[in-house]
């Protein structure tokens, strides 16, 4: 009887350890992926710096090459930022037109759902610039650069 009880305790202990491991793994994974997604969408270095990091890693750039390429990439970054800013009002107007056109094809219930989806998206992106501005100031050294 005592042997069965100790086997039961052992099995319960193993089960508990397994359960706690699964729980910790699930919570840890959730936290990790939320942080990773947040960084992708809201953090990390500006786009020009990310391009430079990637080029440095992929092409094994020397410091001299990096300093020669940096102004080219940063000029590209500024030009794309300026273009996006220039066309943003037109893009918003186009989005409103498309939204109105889609709504003409929906019944009342679908229109309400569609409006909720659009409101949720507006709240998600409200207060946040649609794109990051180009960096100003001293450049950071990309990871992977070799001296």
Beta strands, then each sheet from edge to edge (+ up, - down):
end
